[in-house]
Every structure is written in structure tokens, then in C-alpha cells.
Amino acid sequence: MPEVLGMSDRILVMHEGRLSGEFNREHATQESLMAAAVGKQHSEELVV
């Protein structure tokens, strides 16, 4: 996960075949990415 955060400008996360999160580098944390990956993403954290 640190490698993804270190080299990405934007990160898209999928859960069960659907986009569950889109994060800019400055808003992405390991916790927010993992929450999106397991389907516990809150809509106010989704950056589209």
C-alpha cells in the first residue's frame, strides 16, 4: 500500500466489481483506501 500511495496521482478502488472510491493523492490514506476496498466507503469520502 505505501508504494501505491507514493507513486500515484489518483487511485481508483473497486469492490465487488464496482468503483467504490476515487482518491486524489493528497486525500488518500491507507485507511480510506482499505475502507473502500472492503465496501465500507462513505459517500462523502468519494472524490469524483
The first five atom37 places (N, CA, C, CB, O) and aatype in JSON, in Angstrom:
{
  "aatype": [12, 14, 6, 19, 10, 7, 12, 15, 3, 1, 9, 10, 19, 12, 8, 6, 7, 1, 10, 15, 7, 6, 13, 2, 1, 6, 8, 0, 16, 5, 6, 15, 10, 12, 0, 0, 0, 19, 7, 11, 5, 8, 15, 6, 6, 10, 19, 19],
  "atom_mask": [
    [1, 1, 1, 1, 1],
    [1, 1, 1, 1, 1],
    [1, 1, 1, 1, 1],
    [1, 1, 1, 1, 1],
    [1, 1, 1, 1, 1],
    [1, 1, 1, 0, 1],
    [1, 1, 1, 1, 1],
    [1, 1, 1, 1, 1],
    [1, 1, 1, 1, 1],
    [1, 1, 1, 1, 1],
    [1, 1, 1, 1, 1],
    [1, 1, 1, 1, 1],
    [1, 1, 1, 1, 1],
    [1, 1, 1, 1, 1],
    [1, 1, 1, 1, 1],
    [1, 1, 1, 1, 1],
    [1, 1, 1, 0, 1],
    [1, 1, 1, 1, 1],
    [1, 1, 1, 1, 1],
    [1, 1, 1, 1, 1],
    [1, 1, 1, 0, 1],
    [1, 1, 1, 1, 1],
    [1, 1, 1, 1, 1],
    [1, 1, 1, 1, 1],
    [1, 1, 1, 1, 1],
    [1, 1, 1, 1, 1],
    [1, 1, 1, 1, 1],
    [1, 1, 1, 1, 1],
    [1, 1, 1, 1, 1],
    [1, 1, 1, 1, 1],
    [1, 1, 1, 1, 1],
    [1, 1, 1, 1, 1],
    [1, 1, 1, 1, 1],
    [1, 1, 1, 1, 1],
    [1, 1, 1, 1, 1],
    [1, 1, 1, 1, 1],
    [1, 1, 1, 1, 1],
    [1, 1, 1, 1, 1],
    [1, 1, 1, 0, 1],
    [1, 1, 1, 1, 1],
    [1, 1, 1, 1, 1],
    [1, 1, 1, 1, 1],
    [1, 1, 1, 1, 1],
    [1, 1, 1, 1, 1],
    [1, 1, 1, 1, 1],
    [1, 1, 1, 1, 1],
    [1, 1, 1, 1, 1],
    [1, 1, 1, 1, 1]
  ],
  "atom_positions": [
    [[0.81, -1.2, 0.0], [0.0, 0.0, 0.0], [0.85, 1.27, 0.0], [-0.92, 0.0, 1.19], [0.5, 2.21, -0.71]],
    [[1.94, 1.35, 0.75], [2.76, 2.57, 0.69], [3.28, 2.86, -0.71], [3.93, 2.44, 1.66], [3.43, 4.03, -1.09]],
    [[3.57, 1.81, -1.49], [4.05, 2.01, -2.85], [2.97, 2.66, -3.72], [4.49, 0.68, -3.47], [3.26, 3.56, -4.51]],
    [[1.74, 2.21, -3.57], [0.62, 2.77, -4.34], [0.46, 4.25, -3.99], [-0.69, 2.0, -4.06], [0.31, 5.09, -4.88]],
    [[0.47, 4.56, -2.7], [0.31, 5.95, -2.27], [1.48, 6.82, -2.72], [0.17, 6.02, -0.76], [1.31, 8.0, -3.02]],
    [[2.67, 6.24, -2.77], [3.86, 7.0, -3.14], [3.99, 7.3, -4.62], [0.0, 0.0, 0.0], [4.63, 8.29, -4.98]],
    [[3.42, 6.48, -5.49], [3.64, 6.67, -6.92], [2.4, 7.12, -7.7], [4.14, 5.4, -7.51], [2.47, 7.31, -8.92]],
    [[1.29, 7.28, -7.03], [0.03, 7.56, -7.74], [-0.42, 9.01, -7.55], [-1.06, 6.61, -7.26], [-0.25, 9.6, -6.49]],
    [[-0.99, 9.56, -8.61], [-1.63, 10.86, -8.53], [-3.11, 10.71, -8.2], [-1.46, 11.64, -9.84], [-3.72, 11.56, -7.56]],
    [[-3.67, 9.6, -8.66], [-5.08, 9.31, -8.44], [-5.21, 7.8, -8.26], [-5.98, 9.83, -9.62], [-4.55, 7.02, -8.95]],
    [[-6.07, 7.39, -7.33], [-6.24, 5.96, -7.04], [-7.72, 5.62, -7.15], [-5.68, 5.6, -5.62], [-8.56, 6.26, -6.51]],
    [[-8.03, 4.61, -7.95], [-9.39, 4.11, -8.08], [-9.46, 2.77, -7.36], [-9.83, 3.97, -9.58], [-8.59, 1.92, -7.54]],
    [[-10.51, 2.58, -6.55], [-10.66, 1.36, -5.77], [-11.96, 0.7, -6.18], [-10.64, 1.66, -4.23], [-12.99, 1.36, -6.32]],
    [[-11.91, -0.62, -6.37], [-13.11, -1.38, -6.72], [-13.46, -2.34, -5.6], [-12.92, -2.14, -8.04], [-12.58, -2.84, -4.9]],
    [[-14.76, -2.58, -5.45], [-15.28, -3.56, -4.5], [-16.42, -4.29, -5.19], [-15.76, -2.89, -3.16], [-17.36, -3.66, -5.66]],
    [[-16.33, -5.61, -5.25], [-17.34, -6.45, -5.89], [-17.65, -6.0, -7.32], [-18.61, -6.45, -5.06], [-18.81, -5.95, -7.73]],
    [[-16.6, -5.66, -8.07], [-16.75, -5.3, -9.48], [-17.26, -3.9, -9.75], [0.0, 0.0, 0.0], [-17.52, -3.55, -10.9]],
    [[-17.39, -3.09, -8.72], [-17.88, -1.71, -8.91], [-16.89, -0.73, -8.3], [-19.29, -1.53, -8.28], [-16.2, -1.04, -7.33]],
    [[-16.84, 0.45, -8.88], [-15.99, 1.52, -8.36], [-16.53, 1.95, -7.0], [-15.94, 2.72, -9.34], [-17.68, 2.38, -6.89]],
    [[-15.71, 1.83, -5.97], [-16.15, 2.2, -4.63], [-15.42, 3.42, -4.09], [-15.95, 1.04, -3.68], [-15.78, 3.94, -3.03]],
    [[-14.4, 3.88, -4.8], [-13.7, 5.07, -4.36], [-12.73, 5.59, -5.4], [0.0, 0.0, 0.0], [-12.11, 4.82, -6.13]],
    [[-12.62, 6.9, -5.45], [-11.64, 7.57, -6.29], [-11.0, 8.64, -5.43], [-12.29, 8.19, -7.59], [-11.68, 9.51, -4.9]],
    [[-9.68, 8.55, -5.28], [-8.97, 9.42, -4.36], [-7.85, 10.16, -5.06], [-8.42, 8.6, -3.19], [-7.13, 9.58, -5.87]],
    [[-7.7, 11.43, -4.76], [-6.52, 12.19, -5.15], [-5.42, 11.86, -4.15], [-6.81, 13.74, -5.21], [-5.71, 11.47, -3.02]],
    [[-4.17, 12.02, -4.57], [-3.04, 11.68, -3.7], [-3.14, 12.38, -2.35], [-1.73, 12.04, -4.39], [-2.89, 11.75, -1.31]],
    [[-3.48, 13.65, -2.34], [-3.48, 14.39, -1.08], [-4.62, 13.99, -0.13], [-3.57, 15.87, -1.36], [-4.56, 14.29, 1.06]],
    [[-5.65, 13.31, -0.63], [-6.76, 12.87, 0.21], [-6.74, 11.39, 0.53], [-8.06, 13.21, -0.46], [-7.55, 10.91, 1.32]],
    [[-5.83, 10.65, -0.07], [-5.79, 9.19, 0.1], [-4.98, 8.83, 1.34], [-5.19, 8.52, -1.14], [-3.87, 9.32, 1.54]],
    [[-5.55, 7.95, 2.15], [-4.83, 7.35, 3.27], [-5.0, 5.84, 3.15], [-5.35, 7.88, 4.66], [-5.9, 5.36, 2.47]],
    [[-4.14, 5.11, 3.81], [-4.27, 3.66, 3.8], [-5.62, 3.24, 4.34], [-3.15, 3.01, 4.62], [-6.25, 2.32, 3.82]],
    [[-6.07, 3.91, 5.37], [-7.35, 3.58, 5.99], [-8.52, 3.82, 5.04], [-7.54, 4.38, 7.26], [-9.43, 3.0, 4.95]],
    [[-8.51, 4.96, 4.33], [-9.62, 5.27, 3.42], [-9.62, 4.32, 2.22], [-9.53, 6.72, 2.94], [-10.69, 3.93, 1.75]],
    [[-8.45, 3.94, 1.73], [-8.38, 3.0, 0.61], [-8.87, 1.62, 1.03], [-6.94, 2.92, 0.08], [-9.6, 0.97, 0.28]],
    [[-8.48, 1.17, 2.2], [-8.91, -0.14, 2.66], [-10.41, -0.15, 2.96], [-8.13, -0.55, 3.92], [-11.08, -1.15, 2.71]],
    [[-10.94, 0.94, 3.48], [-12.39, 1.03, 3.72], [-13.14, 0.89, 2.4], [-12.76, 2.37, 4.41], [-14.15, 0.19, 2.33]],
    [[-12.67, 1.55, 1.36], [-13.31, 1.45, 0.05], [-13.17, 0.04, -0.51], [-12.7, 2.47, -0.92], [-14.1, -0.46, -1.14]],
    [[-12.03, -0.6, -0.29], [-11.79, -1.94, -0.83], [-12.68, -3.0, -0.2], [-10.34, -2.32, -0.64], [-13.0, -4.0, -0.84]],
    [[-13.08, -2.79, 1.05], [-13.93, -3.78, 1.71], [-15.4, -3.37, 1.73], [-13.44, -4.01, 3.13], [-16.22, -4.04, 2.35]],
    [[-15.73, -2.26, 1.06], [-17.12, -1.85, 0.92], [-17.65, -1.0, 2.05], [0.0, 0.0, 0.0], [-18.86, -0.87, 2.2]],
    [[-16.78, -0.42, 2.85], [-17.22, 0.43, 3.95], [-16.97, 1.9, 3.65], [-16.5, 0.05, 5.24], [-16.75, 2.71, 4.56]],
    [[-17.01, 2.24, 2.39], [-16.77, 3.6, 1.94], [-18.0, 4.46, 2.17], [-16.37, 3.62, 0.45], [-19.11, 4.06, 1.81]],
    [[-17.82, 5.63, 2.75], [-18.92, 6.58, 2.92], [-18.94, 7.52, 1.72], [-18.77, 7.38, 4.24], [-17.88, 7.91, 1.22]],
    [[-20.11, 7.88, 1.27], [-20.25, 8.66, 0.05], [-19.58, 10.02, 0.15], [-21.7, 8.85, -0.27], [-19.14, 10.54, -0.87]],
    [[-19.47, 10.62, 1.35], [-18.84, 11.93, 1.45], [-17.34, 11.86, 1.25], [-19.14, 12.54, 2.8], [-16.71, 12.88, 0.99]],
    [[-16.74, 10.65, 1.36], [-15.32, 10.49, 1.11], [-15.0, 10.22, -0.35], [-14.77, 9.38, 1.95], [-13.84, 10.29, -0.76]],
    [[-16.01, 9.92, -1.14], [-15.82, 9.61, -2.55], [-15.52, 10.9, -3.32], [-17.06, 8.9, -3.14], [-16.3, 11.85, -3.28]],
    [[-14.39, 10.93, -4.01], [-13.99, 12.11, -4.78], [-14.15, 11.76, -6.24], [-12.52, 12.55, -4.46], [-13.36, 10.99, -6.78]],
    [[-15.17, 12.32, -6.9], [-15.43, 12.01, -8.3], [-15.34, 13.24, -9.14], [-16.79, 11.36, -8.48], [-15.52, 13.18, -10.36]]
  ]
}
